[in-house]
Amino acid sequence: MGRLGLTSFGGPAGHIALMEHEAVRRRNWIARDEFLEMVAVTNLIPGPNATELAIQLGYVRAGWWGFLLAGAAFILPASLLSALLAWIYLRSGSLPSVQTVFRLGIQPVALAIILTATWRLGRTALRDWTWALWGAAALAGELAGVDATWILLGAGLASLARTGLLSRATGPLAFLALVGAGNTAPATAHTPVSVGLFFLKVGALLFGSGMVLFAFVERGLVGGGWLTSGQLADAIAVGQMTPGPVLSSATFIGWLLAGPLGAVAATLGAFLPAFGLMSVIAPHFRRLRRHAWLREALSGVSAAVVGIMLGMALRIALGMAWDAGTAVLSLGALLLLLVRSPAWAVVLLGAGAGALRLV
């Protein structure tokens, strides 16, 4: 898993494809049908899908030691690289040239990355007009300033209510509601503890894609005055430039907010829920797929995720300084991403284009 953590670019789909190649085809650790069941389970629960899959594979291969080491090996390379980039960013980010490269080159690409992820999620989640309405309602709530936690929980509850499955899911959803209520907005001062608690909520309620992290950050941290929209776009770019889970951007954001201790707290907060959930699920993952209430709740949540991400993209776009060059770069990045160009390569191209515009 350590090698995958160092080399796996391309988001969750790319990570899962590499794990299938290594664990199923190359090493024969697990049968393909069992691997597909694992993938299905990670899509039915909150948390970063690829990280949870790495943890499950570690458990299957080597029990509880494999459980811990596989997850850590997959997460640490990206988190350490994100910490290094945050240190460089803070030391050099005050230089006008560095700020300009990010503003002119990387931020337009970050917007294209969000729009591409939204499109791909939408094709799966918005299967018919009912789920499209779910997504539109989530978009309206996001633009109206409703916390993403409550939009996601509301979508799950509404999905269950329309099928009569609500009573069977009351306990698990009540737990998620308590998690969300415990930290719907960040504290007034960004200490390592408050940063860690914020990302603990995010890790416990992350559905659909690691990119949803940035919807929580945009509403909670940009809206709360902790980060600027530009810093959020830079964090998105860092998440795509580094291998491993996109959620490792939490390390970058934590360092910006509260230094090295903030980076550690953010990383632990973001990933601990995945370890906690998988400690319960990994030994019993086959039975989980049979719960109809969980599948139905996830359908509603997935539709809401699309609306939330689109709202986040709109606000980032409105906060950018647009000119012809920025528009061309953003559109070009969008087209490259839609034809499956690697996101990290597109980010580097954007950085180069931003540097050229300084000449």
N, C-alpha and C positions, 0 to 999 in steps of 0.2 A: 504493500500500500504506500510505502514511502516513495517508491519510484513513480507510482501513479500521481501522488501528491505533488511531485516535482515536474511532471510532464503532461498532466491531463488538462489541456485547454478545451474550450468549446462549450462550457456550461454543463448542466446536469446531463443532457443527452450525450454529449461527448464523454463525460466521466463514466456513465453507465455502459456505453459501448466498449470503452477500454476495459472496464471490470469484467464484462462478459467475455471479451477476448482472453484475458488473463486467467480468470477463475474457471471458465467453462471450457473453452477451446484449447488453451495452451497448457494449463496445469491440471485440468480435470478434477477440480476440487468439488464440483457440484454439478448435478444434471441441469440441462437447459430449462426444463419445465419448472424445476424448483427455483431456479434463478428468476424466471419470469414471475413466479408467485411472490418472490421477495420484492421485485420491482413494483408489483401491484399493491402490496401492503404499504410500501413507503409513499405511494400516491394517495393512500387513504387516511394518512395521519399528518398532523402538523410537523414542521421541522424541515431541514435541508435534505432533500431526497437522496442525493448522491452520498452524503456523509452517513446517513442512516443505512444505506445499502452497504457501504464499506464496513460499518460496525457489525451488521448482520453476517457478512461474509467472514469477518474475523471470528465471530462466535462459532459459526459452522466449522471453520477450519481448526480452531485451537481453543474453544471454550471461552471462559471469562478473561483469560490473559489475552487471547486473540481479540476479543471484544474491545478491550481497552487499547491495545497497541495498534490495531488496525485503524481505529478512529483517530487516535493521536497522530499516527504517521501520515494519514491523509490530510489532516488539518494543519499541522505545524509548518510545513514548507511555505504554504501560501500566507499564513499568519506572520511568519518571520519576514518574508519578503514585503508584506504590507507594512510591517513596523519599520523596516528599513526605508521604504519609500516615504512614509510619514515623516521620519527624521530628516530625510533629504528635503522634503517638501517644506517643512517648517524652517529649515536653515536657509534655503534658497528662494522660498516662495515670496519673500519680501522684495525680491528684485523685479522691477517692472517687466523685464524680458521674459522671465519665467511665468509671471501672471498672464502675460499676453499670449504665450504659447498655449497655456491651458484654456484661456478664454476663446481664442480664435481657432484652435486646432482640436483640442480634446473635448470641450464641452459640446460642440455640435455633434460629434461622434457619439457621446454619451446619450444624447437625446435620441439619436437613431437606434442605439442599442435598446433603449426602453421601448420605443415604438415597435421594433422587431419582435421583442419578447412578448409584447401585448398582442400583436397579430398572431403569433404562433399559439399562444395560450387561448386566444379567442376562437381559433378554428376548432379547437378541441372542446372548450368549455361551453361555447354558445351554440349548442347543437340544434336548437330550434328557437322559435320566437319567444317561448316562455323563459328560457335561460337568457335570451337577449334582453328581455325586460328586467331580469334580475341584474344584469350588468349595467343597464341604463340607470336603474335605481341606485346602484352603488356609485356610479359616476356622479349622479346628482348629490348624493350624500357627501362624497369626497369634496366636490366643489363648494358645498355648503359649509364645510368645516367640521363634519362629523368625524370623530376619531375612527381610524381604520379598524381598531379592535371591535367596536360595536357594529360596524358595517358587516364584518365577517361573521360575527356571532349571530347578528340578525338574519343574515342570509341563510345560515345553517338552520336556525330555528324555523324560519318561514318555509324552507324546503321540507322539513320534517312535518310541519303542521299540515301542509297540503296533501300529505300521503297518510296521515294518521299514525305516524311513527314517533310523534313527539314524546309521548310518555316514556318510551323505552330508552330515550337518549337524555332524559332529564339530568341524571347524575353526572355523566361526563361533560355535558355542556354547561352545567352549573359550575363545575370546576374551572372550565375555561373562562367563564364570566368572572369568577373571582380573581383569576390571574389578571385579566384585563382591567378590572376595577381597581386592582391594587396599584396600578401605575399607568393611568391613562395619559398623564402628562409628566414631563421631566421636572425635577426640582429646580429651584431658582439658581442654585450653584452647581456647576458640573464638577463634582468630586468623583474619584474613582468608584466610590460606592454607588452614587446616583447613576453614573454611566453604566455600571454593571447591572443595576436593577432595571434600567430601561431596556438593555439588550436581552436580559432574561425574559422580559415580557415578549419581545420580538421573537426570540427563539421558540417560545412556547406557542405562539400563534401564527407562525409562518406557514402559509398554505400556498401551493401552486408552483412557486418558483422562488429561488433565492433573490430574484429581482424585487420581490415584494418587500424585502428588507428596506429598500429605498423609499417605498411608500410610507412606511412607519417613520423613517428618519425625516422625510420631508415634512410630514405633519407634526411630529413631536419635537424634532430638534431644530429644523429650519423655522417652523412656525413658532417655536419657543425661544428663538433668538440665540440658540447655541451655535448653529452653523449658518453660513450663507448658502444661497442657491448654487453659487459657483463652487464652493467646497463640496457640496453634495454631488454635483456633476463630476468633480475630480475624483471623488471616492468611487463613483460608478466606474470610471475609467480604470482606476487602480484594480478594482475587482475583476475587470476583463483582461488587464495586462498580466496578472499573476495566474499561475496554474492553481488547480485545486478548487475548493468550493468558493462561490461568489460571496458567501456570507463572511469570508475572511476580511471583507471590506470593513467589518466592525472593528477590526484591529486598527486599521488606518484612522477611522473616525475617533475611536477611543484615544489614540495618541494625540490627535489634534485637540481634543477636549481636555484631557487630563494627564498628558505625558505618558511615560512608560507604564505606570500603574494603571492609568486609564485604558491603555491598550490591552493589558492583561485582563482587567475586569470586564471589558467589552467582549473579548474573545471567550472567556469563561461563560459569561452570561448568555452569549449567542448560541453556544454549542452544548452547554450542559443539558438543556431540555431534550436534545436528541439522544444523549446517552441515557437519560432517565427513562424516556419512552421505550427505547430499544432494550433496556434491561428487563422490561416487562414483556415486550412483544417478541424479541428474538427467539426465546424458547417455545413460543406458541403461535408463530406467525401464520401458519396454515389456517387456523381456526378464525382468525380475524376477518378474513375476506368474506366470511359467510354472514356477517352482520349487515342486514339491509339498511338499518338506520344510519350506519356510518357511511355507506356508499351514497345514500341520498343526501345527507348533510354535506358531504364533500362536493357533490354536484352544485349545490347552491353556493357554497363558499368559492368554488373555482370560478363560477360566473361573476361573483362579486369582485374577485381579484382582478379580473380584466377591467372592470369599471374603475377600480381604485388606481390601477397602473396608468390608465389613460388620463385620469384626472391629474396624476402626478406629472405626466409628460406635458400636459397643457400648461401647468403652472411653471415648470422649468422653462418651457419655450417662451412664455410671456416675460420671464425674468432675464432672458438673454438679450444681448445687444446684437441685433441682426443687421447684416449688410449683404451685398450680393455674394461675396466670398464665403461667408458663413452659411448662407442658404445652399450654395452649390456643394459645399463640403458635407453638410448634413444630409442632403439628398443623395449624394454619391455614396456616403457611408451606408445609408439605408438600402440602396440598391445592392451594394456589395454584400451586406448582411443577409438580405433576402435570397441571394443566390448561394448562401451557405459559406461565404468566406469566413475564416476564423476571426472571432471578435478581437482577440489580442492583436492580430495583424492589422486590422482596421484601425484600432486605437493608435498603434505606432505610426500608421500612415497619417492619421489626423495630427499627431504631434509633429511629424515632419512638415505637413502642410502649414501648421501654425508657425513653425520656425521660419519657413520660407517667406511667409507674409511679413516677417520682421525685416527681411533684407531690403 
